[in-house]
Amino acid sequence: MPVRECPISSPLINRAIEALWELSVVHDLPKGVGEIELFADDADEKLLIELLVTADAQQTATGLFAEEIERAISGVVGVAAVPYRRNADETVAAPELNGVLEQRGNALTGRDYLDYRIGEFGYRVSAGSFFQTNRHLTSTLIEAVRAGAKGKLAIDLYAGAGLFTLPLAKSFERVVAVEPAPSSFADLKSNAPRNAKVVESKTEAFLEHTRQKIDFVVVDPPRAGLGKRVVSGLTKLGPKSLAYVSCDPSTLARDLPGLAAAGFRITEAHLFDLFPQTFHIETMLRMER
């Protein structure tokens, strides 16, 4: 859609959209560049631009296009190319999910990461890594997840760049953070405090081999939810309490009966409108065993 501004987006991103439109008058998108993603920092002062590129992208043309973008938009810390493979036979609600990010982004100009602060916590977020983008509500989400939670050991599953890992490390003696995606794991490793152990693993595999006594677990899965294997693994793990952060109410509802059958009951339910003017809603359930 030819959108030239978004009334609910940030001023910096709107300036970038306008500049990209002006650039499009004289430059077509280079072959193989399927999408441009804009990621602003918490102060709305710095911008990381990600070019999602397919295998047929021409490196020289893409690099020159990145330089044009950097000159046209103020506040850009870097332009990165993120290899992307489309799934032609897959149909999902959001077009940006109709494909797979194959690996970490590579800086074409500047750097391939953005520094992001949420309260007292600082994060490095690289091109291709997952991170929440609503700078007004993310701190509220964090506080809801960790409110009253403390003890010896917490586990952060689907940890991403460590959004919940860092706050949990303030309340627990030890934190284990688990993340399979290479880009997010590299950021997690960089961001994690000393009392946090980071594990590069799929959640199912990690749960199958974990036999520790755990006080608190945070799960923040993608839209696919947990699924039967993870629910089964969590019930065997037997944490005292659990925080389930869900971006899809339907998969959350699918997962809840298995957790309820294992003795978990919902003690709190929070809804976060992280994506205003869309049908998406973020849900956070606190559950006790």
N, C-alpha and C positions, 0 to 999 in steps of 0.2 A: 504494500500500500504506500502511496506517495506521501508519507507523513513528514511534514517539515518541522513540527515541534510537538512535544508531548507536555500538556499542561501539568501533569503530576510527576514529571521527571525533574531532575536537578537542573539548575541554571547552567552548570558546566556542560552537562550532557546535551542540553538543548543548543548551546553554542556550537558544540561539536557536530550535531546533526545539521545545523545550518551550514557550517563550513564544508561538510561532506557533500551537501547538495550543490553548493557553488563549485566544488571540485569536480562533480560529476558532469558539469556543463562542458568541461574541456577534456575529461578523462573518463573512459569506460573502465569498469572493473576489469583488472587483468584476468586472463583465463585461469580458471581453477580457484579463484577466490569466491567462495559461495556465500559468505556472511561476514559482516563486520560487527564486532561486539565492543561496547563501550563500558568500562568499569571505572567509576569515580571513587576517590578515597573518602574517608569519613568527614573531612572538612570541605569536600567538594572543590578542591583546589588542584588536585593532580588526577591525571587520566591515563589509564593503560588501555591501549587499543589492540584488540585481537582480531587477526584475519584468519578465518577458518578456511583452510586450503585443502583441496583434494590432490590426488597423486599427479594429476596432469598440470599442476600449477608451474609456471615458468619462474624460476628463482630470480632472474635479473629483472624482469618486468614487475614482479611482486615487490622486490626491494626498492625499485624506483618509485613505485606507488606509495610505499611506506614513507619514503623521504618526503614526498609531496604532502602526505597527510600531516606529518610532523611540522612542516613549515606552515600549514594552513590553520592548525589548531593550537592555541596557547594552552599551556599546562600539561602537555603530553610528556610523560616520563619515558615512554617507549612504545614501539609498535612491534608486535610479535606475530609470527605465523604459527598456527596450531594445526597440525595434520588432522584431517577429518575424513572419515569414510562414511558415505551415505548408505542407508539401508533402503533400497528401492522397494522392497516388499513389505516394509513396515509402515503402519499408519498410526500416529498418536495425536493427542489433542494439541500439543504444542510443537510447531514445526522444528524448533531447535533441538528437540529430542529425537528427531527422526534420523539418527546417525550415531557414530561412535567417535569420541575423541581418542585418537590412537596413541598419543604420547605427549610429552611436555612441549610447550611452545618454545620457539627459537626467536631471539631478539633480532629484528631486522634493522631497527634503529633504537638507540637508547638502551634500556634494560627490559627484561622480560617479567618483571614483578612490580607490585605496588605495595607500599607500606600503608597499613590500615590500623587505626587505633579504635578500640572500644573501651572507654573509661580508662582504667589503669593498664589495660592489656594491649600489647602491640603485636601485630601479625605481619608476616611476609606472605603475600598472596601472588602466586605466579600465574602466568597465562596458561589456561587449561585446567587450573585448580578450581574446585567448588568453594564458594563462599556466599554467605547471605549478603544481600545487596541493599536492604532497607536500613539506612543508617539511623533512622529515627526510632526504630523498634527493636533492633538487635540486642541492645543492652537490656531491655525489658524481658526479652525472651531468655537471655542468659540467667538473669536473676530468678525468673520463674522456675527454670530447670534446677538450679542449685539451691534454692531456698530451703534452709534447714538441714541440708544434706551434709553430713560430716562423718568421719570415721577413719579407718586404717587404709582401706583399699577401694577405689572406684575404677570402673572400666568405661571407657568412652568408645563405643562401636560406631563405625562409619564416621570417623573423627574428622575427616577432611583436613583442613589446614590447622585444626586445633581450636576451633571456636569455643568449645566447651572444656577442652583439656586444660587450658590455662586457668580459667576460674576454678575448676575442680581441684587443681593442685594447691589452691589456697586453703581448701577445707579438708583435704585428705592427706594422710601421710604419704601415700603412693597412688599414682594414677597409671593405668595401662591404656594407651590409645592405639586403636587398630584402624588401619586404612590400607586398601589395596591399590588405589590409583597412583601411578608413579609420580605425577606432578604434585598432587595433594600430599602424598607421603613425604616428598622432599621438603615441602613447606612445613609440614608437621614436625619433622625432625629438626628443622631450623628454629621453629617457634617454641618447642616444648621446654618447660623448665626442668631443673635437675631431678626433681622427684617424680618425673613422668617418664615411663618407659614406652617407646614407640615400637609398634609391630607392623611390618608390611605383610598383610595377610587378608584373604577374604574372611568375612565374618564367620561363615559356616565352618571353615577349617580351624579357625582360632578357637571357637567354642568346643569343637570336638576334642581338643587337646588341652583344655584348661581345667585344672582341678583345684583352683584356689578358693578360699573363703572370701566372698565379696560382700561389701556393705551396700554398694550403690552402682547401678548401671544406667548409662545414658545411651539410647539408640536414636539415631537420626538418619534413617535409611532414605534412599531415593524413592521416587513415586511407586516403584514396584513393591515397597513395603518390606517386611521381614521374611515372610514365607514360612512354610512348615518346618524346615530344617533349623532355621534360626530360633523360632519360637520353641521348638523342642530343646535346642541347646540352652536357651535361657532358663527353661524350667528345670533342667538338670543342674545348671549352675547354681540356682537357688539364691539369688541376691535378696537382701532384706527389702530393698525398695528399687523402683525402676522409674525412669523418666522416658517416655516415648514421644519423640518429636516427629510429627507426620506432616507431609505436604500433600497427602491425598487421603481424604476421609474414607473413601471406599476400601482401600487396602488396609487402612487402620482398622475399620470395622471387620474386615476378613481375619485379621490377626488376633483380635481381642478374645474371641471364644477360647482359643488355645491357652492364652495367658490366664484367663478366668478359671479354666478347668484345672490349672496348676496352682490355684489358690491366690492369685493376684486380684486385688480389688482396687477400683479407681477411687482415689481420695480427693483429687483435684482435676479440673478440666479447664484449660485456657485456650482461647481462640485468638490468633494474631492475624490481622489483615495486612500481611506483608506486601501484598500485591494489589493495591487498591484499584477499583474499577475493573477487576477481573473476577472470574469465578473461583480462583484459587484461594484456599484458606489454609493457614498453618495451625495445626492442633498440637497442644502439649498436654499429655496426661501424666499425672503422678500416680503411681500405683504402689501399694504396699502388700506384702505377702502375709 
